[in-house]
């Protein structure tokens, strides 16, 4: 089985959405487990680098100059990344 890179998957989906729709998605939908993984990755990034694109104040992800809301969807598979 190939390794799953959540951060790459999220960024690929967001940039694909931007290219297709000419505007950012309203929200990033993740399973509870994927949300937990994303949060842990960015907590570690903040610890190491002193900054992170994840805002825990309003649960948004900063991609370039865009803020995208992060929402949990309990019906999603742990490896599924959806945008709305």
Secondary structure as the mmCIF struct_conf table of DSSP 4:
data_model
#
loop_
_struct_conf.conf_type_id
_struct_conf.id
_struct_conf.beg_label_comp_id
_struct_conf.beg_label_asym_id
_struct_conf.beg_label_seq_id
_struct_conf.end_label_comp_id
_struct_conf.end_label_asym_id
_struct_conf.end_label_seq_id
HELX_LH_PP_P HELX_LH_PP_P1 UNK A 2 UNK A 4
HELX_RH_AL_P HELX_RH_AL_P1 UNK A 6 UNK A 21
BEND BEND1 UNK A 22 UNK A 23
BEND BEND2 UNK A 26 UNK A 26
STRN STRN1 UNK A 27 UNK A 30
HELX_RH_AL_P HELX_RH_AL_P2 UNK A 32 UNK A 49
BEND BEND3 UNK A 50 UNK A 50
BEND BEND4 UNK A 53 UNK A 53
STRN STRN2 UNK A 54 UNK A 55
TURN_TY1_P TURN_TY1_P1 UNK A 56 UNK A 59
STRN STRN3 UNK A 60 UNK A 63
TURN_TY1_P TURN_TY1_P2 UNK A 64 UNK A 65
STRN STRN4 UNK A 66 UNK A 72
TURN_TY1_P TURN_TY1_P3 UNK A 74 UNK A 75
BEND BEND5 UNK A 76 UNK A 76
TURN_TY1_P TURN_TY1_P4 UNK A 78 UNK A 79
STRN STRN5 UNK A 82 UNK A 83
#
